[in-house]
Amino acid sequence: MGESSGYRRGRAGEGTSTRILAVDGRPQLGRRRAGAGESTGSHRIAPGEATGSHRVLGEAKRGIAKWPIVAGVFVVLLVLGILGWGWADSIVANRAEAQASACAEGDSNLNVVAAPSVAPAVTAAAERWNQARTVVHAHCVHVQVQAIDDQRVLLALTGRGNLDSIGGQPAVWIPETTATITELTTARPTLLTSPAEPLAANARADYPCAVLTAEDVDEVQQRASQRFRNYLQEPAQQADFTRLLNPGA
C-alpha cells in the first residue's frame, strides 16, 4: 500500500516516535508526550508516580499509635496522685505532731516504784524523760520514781498491806528478781498487762520491769508505762544500769 503524501504512522514496535512526512516529501521526526499508562521505553509511568528518584506521591501516610500517649498520661496522673497524697499525709502528720508537742490534753503523772539498789539508774532515766517533755496521747507525761523495798511493795499490791504506804497504785514496778513478780502473778494474775522484761543483771538480780493495770491507772498511764519500759531498754539508760550494778565492768 502506498504512503500518503501527507503523513503516515510509524510501524508497530517503534516506541512513541512518530514519523511525519512533510508535504514536500522530506521526513521529519517528532515525539509526543506519552499518555498515562504508556511505555516510555524504560518503565511504565503509573498514575500519581513521579519520574526520576522521587517517591510515589500517592503513598499513604502511616498512622500514629495512640496507646503510648494514653499510657504516658495515665502514668503522669498516677505519679501526681501519689505525690499529692504524700503531701497531704505529711501535712496531717505535722499538724498532729505540733498539737501533741504542745501537750494539748495537759499533763499526766506516771508512778514508778523501783528496788533501792536500782532506783538511782531509773531516776536518772526519768529525769531525761521529763526534760524532753515526752508526749503520750497528747499528754506531757511526768515520771515520778520511788525507791521502796520489794516485800513492802508486794504486800501492798496483793492486798496484805496499804497502798498508801507506797504512795498509791504504781503503774510500773521494778523489783530485784523475777521470783518476786512470780509471787505477785500468783496472788493477782490480772494485775500484769504483759510479762515483765528484765532490764539488767548482776550476780544476784535481773530487775524485771512490770507494767501494772488497775482502776487507778488510766489509758494514758498504761501507754506511758509501756513507752517508759522501752525507754529504759535504750543504750543510754542501759549504760546507767551497767555503771550502777557492775561498777568494775
Residue pairs with C-beta under 8 A, 6 or more apart in sequence:
3 21
4 21
5 21
5 23
5 25
6 21
6 23
7 19
7 20
7 21
8 19
8 21
9 18
9 19
10 17
10 18
10 19
15 39
15 41
16 31
16 32
16 34
16 38
16 39
16 40
16 41
17 29
17 30
17 31
18 29
18 30
18 31
18 32
19 27
19 28
19 29
20 27
20 28
20 29
20 30
21 27
21 28
22 28
34 40
34 45
36 45
36 47
37 44
37 45
37 46
37 47
38 44
38 45
45 51
46 56
47 58
48 56
48 57
48 58
49 56
49 57
49 58
50 56
50 57
99 138
100 135
100 138
101 133
101 135
103 133
103 135
103 138
103 139
103 140
104 138
105 137
105 138
105 139
105 220
106 139
106 140
107 139
107 140
107 141
107 142
108 136
108 139
108 140
108 141
108 142
108 218
108 220
108 221
108 224
109 141
109 142
109 143
109 144
109 221
110 141
110 142
110 143
110 144
110 171
110 172
110 221
110 224
110 225
110 228
111 144
111 146
111 167
111 168
111 169
111 170
111 171
111 172
112 122
112 126
112 143
112 144
112 145
112 146
112 170
112 171
112 172
112 173
112 174
112 228
113 145
113 146
113 148
113 153
113 166
113 167
113 170
113 172
113 173
113 174
114 122
114 123
114 145
114 146
114 147
114 148
114 173
114 174
115 147
115 148
115 149
115 150
115 174
115 175
115 176
115 205
115 207
116 147
116 148
116 149
117 176
117 205
117 245
118 174
118 176
118 199
118 200
118 205
118 207
118 241
118 244
118 245
119 145
119 146
119 147
120 240
120 244
121 200
121 237
121 240
121 241
121 243
121 244
121 245
122 145
122 174
122 232
123 145
123 147
124 237
124 240
125 231
125 232
125 236
125 237
125 240
126 143
126 144
126 145
126 228
128 236
128 237
129 141
129 143
129 228
129 231
130 142
130 143
133 140
134 140
134 141
134 224
134 227
134 231
135 141
136 220
136 223
136 224
136 227
137 219
137 220
137 223
139 220
139 224
141 220
141 221
141 224
141 227
141 228
143 224
143 228
146 166
146 167
146 170
148 166
150 175
150 176
150 177
150 180
152 161
152 165
152 166
153 166
153 170
153 173
153 175
154 175
154 180
154 183
154 184
155 161
156 162
156 163
156 165
156 166
157 163
157 173
157 184
157 187
157 188
157 191
157 212
158 183
158 184
158 187
158 188
159 187
159 188
163 169
168 216
169 212
169 214
169 215
169 216
169 217
170 212
171 211
171 212
171 217
171 221
171 222
171 224
171 225
172 209
172 210
172 211
172 212
172 225
172 228
172 229
173 184
173 209
173 210
173 212
174 199
174 207
174 208
174 209
174 210
175 181
175 207
175 208
175 210
176 204
176 205
176 206
176 207
177 204
177 205
177 206
177 208
178 196
178 198
178 206
178 208
181 192
181 196
181 208
181 210
184 191
184 192
184 210
185 191
185 192
190 213
191 212
191 213
191 214
192 210
192 211
192 212
192 213
193 211
193 212
193 213
193 222
194 211
194 226
196 208
196 209
196 210
196 211
197 208
197 209
197 229
197 233
198 206
198 207
198 208
198 209
199 206
199 207
199 208
199 209
199 232
199 233
199 238
199 241
200 206
200 207
200 238
200 241
200 242
200 245
201 207
201 245
202 245
202 246
205 245
207 241
207 245
209 229
209 232
211 222
211 225
211 226
211 229
212 225
213 222
217 225
231 237
232 238
242 249
